[in-house]
Structures are given as C-alpha cells and as structure tokens.
Amino acid sequence: MKIGIDARFFGPGGKGLGRYSQKLVEELEKVDYANQYVVFLTKENWDLYQPKNPNFKKALADVRWYTLDEQLQMPKILNKYNLDLVHFLHFNVPVMYRKPFVVTIHDLILLEYPTRKASKLGTVMYWIKNFAYRRVISFAARGSERVIAISEYTKQAVMRQFGITESKVDMIYEGVDLEKFNPVNKEPFDFEKVGVEKGNYLMYVGNAYPHKNIDGLIRGFQELIGREGIDPNLKLVIVGKTDYFFQQLIDLANELGLSDRIVFPGFVPDEEMIDLFENTAAYVFPSFYEGFGLPPLEAMAMGAPILLSNRTCLPEIFGESAEYFDPGNSGELVDAMERMLKDPSIAERQKQFIEPTLAKYSWEQMAKETVDVYNKSVK
C-alpha cells in the first residue's frame, strides 16, 4: 500500500501538531517496513526530516494550511503520487480530494468553544471563516474512511457532533518522549538572566490561544501573591514563542502591574525546558478545552507537580496523577495554587502515580495502532 502523510506541520514550528506529526512519522519508520510512504512537507520544515527507512520518501507541498490555496492545490499535489491512502494529520482536509483518506481530529474547539477572541479578523470575516472551518471539519469526519481521535473525550465529541458510528472512530492516545525528556539531555536554563529563583516559580508552557485561559491564570496569580504567607519573590513563568496572543498576555501583565512578577522568556528549547520543569514549584494548566494535554505530560515526565483544569479530556488522561480545579472559578484556581505551594505532601502524593500514568502513553504504540487503522481503511 502506498500511503501519503500530510506532515506540513512537522517540527517545533507546528507546536503541538508539529510534535504529533514528527513523532508519528519517526515512529512509523521504525515499525512499518511493509507499506510505502510519501511524507509531504513545506520548504520551512523540509530539512528537518531525513528518511531513515527506505520505504519512506519526502515530497514538497509548500502550501500554507487553512488557506484557499490549500483547498485548491493540495488535491493536485497528492494526485501526482498515485496514493492508495492519505493520512491528514489535522482536520484541514481539502474538500475536493476524492480518494480514500484517514483524518486525525485532535479536538473540536472550533465547534464546541468558538470565540471571537481567537481571531484577529473583523466580525463578518470571522464568521465567514468559521463557517468554512465547520464545513471542512464536517467533510473531514464524514468523508474519511476512518477518524483517529486522540482521547476518548474527543472520540465521543466527534461521534456526537457528526453523527458518526463508534465503529468508524479509532481512539489512539499520543505519547510522551521519555528519551527526550530525560535529565541526561538537560541544558541549563538561565534563571539569573530572567530573574527567577529555582523552586520559587509557577509555570505554564504551551499556546496562548483564548481557550487556554492564560489570562485567567495571570489574574489568579495577581490574587495569589496578595495572600498571606506567599513568598514575595514568587514568579510566574509563561513559556511560548511570542505571537499575537502572547503579546496580549504581556500587555495584560503590564496593565496589572505584574511585569516584575511574570516572566515571558519566549521560546525555550526542549533541553532547557527540562531544567525549568525540574525546578518549578508547580506546572499550572488552566485550559477550558483540550483534546489530549501533551505539555503537562512532558512536565510530569520531569517530575514537575501538576495542577490541571478539570475540563474535557484532562481527568481522563491524568487520573490521580494531578490536582484539579475548575478553570471557570477563579477562586478555585487561586486556592489550588496556594495549596500546592504550602503543602509539600501534594507533590509527594503525585509521585506514586507518575510512572503508571506515563506508561499508558507511547509514541511507538501510537504508530503501531495507526498502521492498523491504515490497513482497515483500504478495502
């Protein structure tokens, strides 16, 4: 079978989707020597991937995602390669593509948590684009041979939103890279440069999209540092590549007079991130909506105490290995952060659940189960 992988998100520039794309391709190379693969990349990530399995070839598809070009040009590019099956790693499937395909749906945020704050567009253009997204997602789910959902929560959401039977949706968890997130790979993070003391900071790493609720975390932190018994040098470290949404958070911190208490170090390489995870008082993840929750898993792999939203898939993925709060209740978030800082037994209790929790999430197993999906998809 000849399989195309739409890996245009491949690499760190693609954020969570980039991690998924990269690990899927790399692990497929290790577990599948029966099928032939064509991996589609952009000019930007072309050099990031060098095939190691002779059954894997790369092809250029320098088409920006979420564009009209994607809808018009991607079918032409894919059709050149006489593919038996294409795996689209995100919902942005060209609606004119008429050959067999599988799609991974990571979440249904656009359908279940739509918000104007998630776009820089004007009101009219936002709703036009939102309508187009809904049509594309619907086509992706209903027109595919099979849907891969990355959590049971997402699987149920896909079935509910599109009326798809359970037999068509395969739930395959993502993994956590325990080889990468290992102390032997650690590079020192410059704590002194950003004015942070080891062990005396809370942290978040990830996107800054509105559903992540980082503005709620910033406001909660403002209340926290006003409470009795909280160290006056406590900082909040918010990690992520500066973009439109991160700039809004930086502006909010400045407006609230927190520029000396909240640190935005920008993008931090994984090797330095290990140092941050190892030395944080707690990793806080206040999201309203998630499809899986990869960043807190990576933080957990390095022993960071975990404080999570109790919404969507997060209790499913983390079970008893984390503390939870209602992200819609600011008082609950602040109380949870205070407890984590003042009661060391919480972090100690979490340690007993880290190993069994991480054991459930393997990129290799994800790849093996994905190959099974491919084999079921072509009659």
C-alpha positions in Angstrom: 0.0 0.0 0.0 1.2 3.5 -0.8 0.3 6.0 1.9 0.7 9.8 1.9 1.2 11.6 5.1 0.3 15.3 5.2 3.1 16.4 7.5 3.2 20.1 6.7 3.1 20.8 10.5 6.2 18.7 11.1 8.6 20.1 13.7 8.6 22.6 16.5 7.2 25.4 14.4 3.9 23.4 14.2 3.6 23.4 18.0 1.5 20.5 19.3 0.5 19.5 15.8 4.2 19.6 14.9 5.1 17.3 17.7 2.4 14.8 16.7 3.4 15.0 13.1 7.1 14.5 13.8 6.7 11.6 16.2 4.2 9.8 14.0 6.5 9.9 11.0 9.6 9.0 13.0 7.8 6.1 14.8 6.2 4.8 11.6 9.7 4.5 10.1 10.6 2.1 13.0 7.5 -0.1 12.9 6.4 -0.4 9.3 8.5 -1.9 6.6 5.5 -3.3 4.6 3.9 -0.1 3.3 5.4 2.6 1.1 5.1 6.2 2.4 5.3 9.7 0.9 5.7 12.4 3.5 4.6 15.8 2.4 6.5 18.8 3.8 6.9 22.5 3.3 10.1 24.4 2.4 10.2 25.5 6.0 10.5 22.0 7.5 12.0 20.2 4.5 15.4 19.8 6.1 14.1 18.8 9.5 13.1 15.4 8.1 15.6 12.9 6.6 14.1 9.5 5.9 15.9 6.6 7.6 13.6 3.8 6.3 13.9 3.1 2.5 10.2 2.8 2.3 9.8 6.5 3.2 10.2 9.3 0.7 9.5 13.0 1.1 7.7 15.3 -1.3 7.3 19.1 -1.4 3.8 20.5 -0.6 4.7 24.1 0.1 1.1 25.2 0.7 0.0 27.2 3.7 -2.6 25.5 5.9 -6.1 27.0 6.4 -6.0 28.8 3.0 -7.8 28.7 -0.2 -4.6 27.5 -1.8 -4.7 24.5 0.4 -8.1 23.6 -0.8 -7.2 24.1 -4.5 -3.5 23.0 -4.7 -3.2 20.1 -2.2 -5.5 17.7 -4.2 -3.4 18.3 -7.3 -0.2 17.7 -5.4 -1.5 14.5 -3.8 -2.9 13.1 -7.0 0.5 13.2 -8.6 1.7 10.3 -6.4 -0.9 7.6 -7.1 -1.6 7.1 -3.4 -3.8 4.3 -2.0 -4.5 6.3 1.2 -3.7 9.7 2.6 -3.4 10.5 6.3 -4.3 14.1 7.1 -2.9 14.8 10.5 -5.4 17.7 11.2 -8.9 18.5 10.2 -7.9 20.8 7.3 -8.7 18.3 4.6 -9.2 19.6 1.0 -12.9 19.2 0.3 -12.1 18.5 -3.4 -9.9 15.5 -2.6 -11.9 12.4 -3.6 -9.6 9.5 -2.9 -9.5 7.4 0.3 -8.2 9.2 3.4 -7.9 8.9 7.1 -8.0 12.0 9.4 -6.8 12.7 12.9 -9.1 15.0 14.8 -7.3 16.4 17.9 -10.2 18.4 19.3 -13.3 20.2 18.3 -12.6 23.6 19.8 -13.9 25.5 16.8 -17.2 23.8 17.2 -17.5 23.4 21.0 -15.6 26.5 22.2 -15.9 29.2 19.4 -14.8 32.6 20.5 -14.2 35.9 18.6 -11.1 36.4 20.8 -9.4 33.6 18.9 -9.1 35.6 15.7 -7.7 38.9 14.5 -10.4 39.1 11.8 -13.3 41.5 11.8 -16.7 40.2 12.9 -18.0 39.5 9.4 -14.8 37.8 8.1 -14.6 35.8 11.4 -18.0 34.2 10.9 -17.3 33.6 7.2 -14.1 31.8 8.1 -15.8 30.0 11.0 -18.5 28.7 8.6 -15.8 27.5 6.2 -14.0 25.7 9.0 -17.2 24.0 10.1 -17.7 22.7 6.5 -14.2 21.5 6.2 -14.3 19.7 9.6 -17.6 18.1 8.7 -16.2 16.9 5.4 -13.1 15.6 7.1 -15.0 13.5 9.6 -17.8 12.3 7.3 -15.8 11.8 4.1 -12.9 9.9 5.7 -12.5 6.1 5.7 -11.8 6.3 9.4 -11.3 9.0 12.0 -8.5 8.9 14.6 -9.3 10.7 17.8 -6.5 11.3 20.4 -8.6 10.8 23.5 -11.9 9.1 24.5 -13.3 12.6 25.1 -12.5 13.7 21.6 -13.9 10.4 20.2 -17.2 11.0 21.9 -17.3 14.6 20.7 -16.7 13.5 17.1 -19.5 11.0 17.3 -21.8 13.5 18.9 -21.1 16.4 16.5 -21.2 14.4 13.2 -23.4 11.5 13.9 -20.7 9.0 13.2 -20.9 5.5 14.5 -18.4 4.3 17.0 -17.1 1.6 14.6 -15.6 4.4 12.4 -13.7 6.2 15.1 -10.4 4.8 16.4 -9.1 6.3 19.7 -5.3 6.4 19.7 -3.5 8.2 22.5 -0.5 10.3 21.8 2.8 9.6 23.6 5.4 11.3 25.7 9.0 11.2 24.6 10.8 9.8 27.7 14.1 9.7 25.9 14.0 13.4 25.1 12.6 14.5 28.4 15.4 12.9 30.4 17.8 14.6 32.8 20.8 13.4 30.7 19.7 15.7 27.9 19.4 18.8 30.2 20.9 22.1 29.2 21.0 24.8 31.9 18.2 27.4 31.7 19.5 30.9 32.6 17.4 31.6 35.7 19.5 34.5 36.7 19.0 36.3 33.4 15.2 36.3 33.7 15.3 37.0 37.5 13.8 33.7 38.7 14.8 31.6 41.7 14.9 27.8 41.3 12.0 26.2 43.0 10.2 29.6 43.5 8.1 29.9 40.5 4.9 28.5 38.9 5.0 27.9 35.2 2.9 27.3 32.1 4.2 26.3 28.6 2.1 26.0 25.5 0.0 28.1 23.2 -1.6 31.3 24.3 -4.9 30.9 22.4 -8.0 32.1 24.4 -9.3 28.7 25.3 -6.0 28.1 27.2 -7.3 30.6 29.7 -3.8 32.1 30.4 -5.4 35.5 31.1 -7.3 33.7 33.9 -4.0 32.3 35.2 -2.5 35.8 35.2 -5.4 37.3 37.1 -5.4 34.4 39.5 -1.6 34.8 40.1 -2.3 38.5 40.9 -4.7 37.4 43.6 -2.4 34.7 44.8 0.6 36.9 45.5 -1.6 39.2 47.7 -2.4 36.3 50.1 -0.7 35.8 53.4 2.3 33.5 53.5 3.1 33.7 49.8 6.8 34.3 49.1 7.2 37.9 47.9 9.7 36.7 45.3 7.4 34.1 43.8 7.2 34.4 40.0 5.1 33.0 37.2 6.9 31.8 34.1 4.9 31.7 30.9 6.8 29.9 28.1 6.0 30.1 24.4 7.0 31.8 21.1 5.8 35.4 21.1 2.9 35.9 18.7 -0.3 38.0 18.6 -1.9 36.1 21.5 1.3 36.1 23.7 1.6 39.8 23.2 -1.9 40.3 24.6 -0.8 38.4 27.7 2.3 40.5 28.0 0.2 43.7 27.7 -2.2 42.3 30.4 0.6 41.6 32.8 1.9 45.1 32.3 -1.6 46.6 32.8 -2.0 44.8 36.1 1.4 46.0 37.3 2.9 42.4 37.2 5.8 43.0 34.9 8.3 42.3 37.7 6.4 39.1 38.8 5.5 37.4 35.5 8.3 36.3 33.1 7.9 35.7 29.4 11.1 34.0 28.2 9.8 33.3 24.7 10.6 30.0 23.0 12.7 27.7 25.2 14.4 24.6 23.6 13.3 21.2 25.0 16.8 20.7 26.6 16.4 23.9 28.6 12.7 23.2 29.3 13.8 20.1 31.3 15.6 22.4 33.7 12.5 24.6 34.0 10.3 21.5 34.6 12.6 20.1 37.2 12.8 23.2 39.3 9.2 24.5 39.2 7.0 24.6 42.3 4.1 23.6 40.0 3.1 23.4 36.4 -0.3 25.0 36.0 -2.6 24.2 33.1 -5.8 26.2 33.3 -7.3 25.3 29.9 -11.1 25.4 29.2 -10.7 22.8 26.4 -8.2 20.2 25.4 -8.0 17.2 23.1 -5.2 15.5 24.9 -2.9 17.6 27.0 0.7 16.9 25.9 2.6 19.7 27.6 1.6 18.7 31.2 2.6 15.1 30.4 6.0 16.3 29.4 6.2 18.4 32.6 5.2 15.3 34.6 7.9 13.2 32.9 10.4 15.5 34.5 8.8 15.3 37.9 7.0 18.7 38.0 4.0 18.8 40.3 0.9 19.2 38.1 -2.1 21.4 38.7 -4.8 21.0 36.0 -8.2 22.2 34.8 -10.9 19.6 35.4 -12.4 20.2 32.0 -12.7 17.9 28.9 -10.1 15.1 28.5 -7.7 16.1 31.3 -9.1 13.9 34.1 -9.2 11.0 31.6 -5.5 11.4 30.6 -4.0 12.2 34.0 -6.3 10.4 36.5 -4.9 10.6 40.1 -1.5 11.9 39.0 -2.6 15.6 39.1 -4.5 18.0 41.3 -7.6 19.6 39.6 -9.6 22.9 39.8 -12.5 24.4 37.9 -11.0 26.9 35.4 -14.2 28.8 35.4 -13.9 29.6 39.1 -11.0 32.0 39.7 -11.2 31.4 43.5 -10.7 27.7 43.0 -7.7 28.2 40.8 -6.1 30.6 43.4 -6.9 28.2 46.3 -5.4 25.3 44.3 -2.1 27.2 43.6 -1.9 28.2 47.3 -2.4 24.6 48.5 0.3 23.4 46.1 2.8 26.0 47.3 2.1 25.4 51.0 1.5 21.7 51.2 4.5 19.6 50.0 2.6 16.4 50.6 0.6 17.1 47.4 3.6 16.8 45.2 4.8 13.8 47.1 1.5 12.0 46.6 1.6 12.7 42.9 5.0 11.0 42.5 3.5 7.5 43.1 1.2 7.9 40.0 3.8 9.3 37.6 5.2 6.1 36.3 1.9 4.2 35.7 0.4 7.3 34.1 3.3 7.8 31.7 3.3 4.1 30.8 0.0 4.5 29.1 1.3 6.9 26.5 3.8 5.6 24.0 4.6 7.2 20.6 5.7 3.7 19.3 2.3 2.2 20.3 0.6 5.1 18.7 2.4 4.4 15.4 1.6 0.6 15.6 -2.1 1.3 16.2 -2.1 3.9 13.3 -0.8 1.3 10.9 -3.7 -0.9 12.0 -6.0 1.9 11.0 -4.4 2.2 7.6 -4.8 -1.5 7.0 -8.5 -1.4 8.0 -9.1 1.7 5.7 -8.3 0.2 2.3 -10.7 -2.4 1.1 
